[in-house]
Amino acid sequence: MKFKSRIMDESAMQRALVRISHEITERNKGAQGLVLVGIKSRGIPLARMISDNILKSEGVGPEVISLDISLYRDDLTEISADAQVKGKPDGEIKGKKIVLVDDVLFTGRTVRAAIDALLAGGRPAAIQLAVLIDRGHRELPIRADYVGKNVPTSLDEVVAVSIPPYDDVTAVDIYSLKD
């Protein structure tokens, strides 16, 4: 892969996440009954950052839980045996407003798998989607409710979100698969 450009630095990511946080609280009339579900792996720290932003503005932050969707993927060959909402018993999403949080929305398959995994654990009142980057190229009819940045890309490009604790830097970069 060849580096093409940095499309968001740490401050741009922070601004986008603050905006997403405000949009979530406006649409849901606060944080009451709201649960942020971070899709493993980079959706989890993004969900925590959004929750912290909501806590700062609303005085109460929504619960953050993580979701491993490996078992629900239809496009991966290695399957995890523990796809579930981590850290919570199955019934605790029933009746809650869920905001799925992920780093990049591309084909829509990850989101479809996340919805399947959530519904296996109960029926929430609503499911919304927040993503840092929407790069297009959907294979399924899925769209995000909250988007940090729309980035039109070609199929020979990769959008890489770097965020602690997985990375040493906080940024979003585009790489080319062609040399």
N, C-alpha and C positions, 0 to 999 in steps of 0.2 A: 504494500500500500504506500502511496505517495501523499504526503501532506499537501493540501491545497490552500486552506485558509482557516483562520479562527473566526467563527461567526458570533461567538459570545465569550466575553471574559467574565471574571467573577462578579464584577459590579453589574454587568448587563444581566447575568443570571439572577442576581439578587433582585434587581428591579422587576424582572419578569415574574419572579415568584411572589413578590409583594403585590403586584397587580393581580395575579391569579388568586391570591389569598383574599383580596378585597372583593373580587368578582364572586368568589364562592360564598362569602358571608352576605353579600347583597342578594344574590339569588336565593339563598336559603334562609334569609332573615335572621342571621346570626349563626352561632355554632351549636345551638341546642339540637340534640338528636343526630348530630353529624359525626360520621366516622370516616377518617381518611385511611384508605387501604393502599399501601405501597406495594407495587408489583416487584417481586424480587428480580434484580438486585438494586439497580439504581433508583427505582421508584420509591424505595424505602427511605433513604435520606432526603429525597425531595419531599415526600409526605411529611417528614418530621420538620423540615424547614417551613413548609406551608402552615403546619400546625403552630409552630412558634410565632410566625407572623400573625396568625389569627389571634393567638393569645395576647400579643402586644396590642392589637387594635380593639379586641372585644373583651379582654379581661378573663376569658376562658378559652382554652384550646381544645379542639376536637381530639378524640381518641385516635391514636395511630396504631394500626396493626399491619402486619406484613402478610403477603400472599405468595406462596410458591405454586406456580401454575404448571409445573413440569408434567404432571400426570394428565393434564387437560390439553396439552399441545397436540395438534394433528400433523405437525410438520417437523417434528424432531424424532430422531431414531433412539436416543437414550432417554429413558423415562425414569423419573424419580418415583419412589413408592410412597412419598409422603406429601402429596399435593393437598394442602389444606390452608385455612386461615390460621397462621401461626400464633400461638400464645392465647388463643381464645377457644372456648368450647363452641361446638358447631352452632348452637341456636342464637348466639348473641348479636347477630347482624339482623335478625328478624325485626321488621318495623323501623329500622334505622335508615337515614339518608346516607348512602355510601358515595364517596368520591374516590374512584380508582385513580391512582397517580402512577404515571410511568414517564420515562425520560423521552423516548422517541416513538411517535406514531407513524407506522410505515404501512404495512399491508393490512393491518387490523386483526391479524391472527392471534397476537398476544392478548389483545383486549377481549376477543371472543372467548379465548381460553379462560381468562380471568372472570368473565361473567359466568361461564359454566361452573367454575370452581366456587364462586360466591353463592350461586343458586343451589349448589349441592349442600351448602351449610345453612340454608334458610332463605326466607324471602324478605329482602329489604323493601322499605317503602319506595325507594328510588335508587337508581344507579346513575351517577354522572361520571364524566371522564375529564381528567386534567393531565395535560402533557406539556413538557417543556418545549419540545420541538415537534412540529407536524411537517413531515417531508413529502406527503402525498403518496401516490402509487397504491391506493387501496385495492385490495382484492375482495373485500367484504364491505357491506354498506354501513360503515362505522365512522362517526365523526366525533371530535372532541368538543366538550362544552366549554373548556378553558384551555387556551393555547398561549404559551409563552412567546413563541415565534414560529411563523410559517416559513419554511425554507424549501423552495422548489429545488429538487435534486434530480439527477439522472440515475438510472439503475446501476451505473458503474461507479457510483459514489457511495461512501459510507459516512454516516453522521455519528461521531463519537462524543458522548457526554462523559466528561471526567469530573468526578466528585469524590471527596473524602467520605467514607473511609477506604474506598476502593482505589483511589488515585491520590497523587500528591498535589495536584493542581485542580482548580475549579474552572472549567471552561467547556466550550462546545467547538469541536473542530470538524472540518470536512476533509476526507481523504479520497483519493482516486484509486480505484482498483487497477486502472491501466497505468503503465509507466510513461 
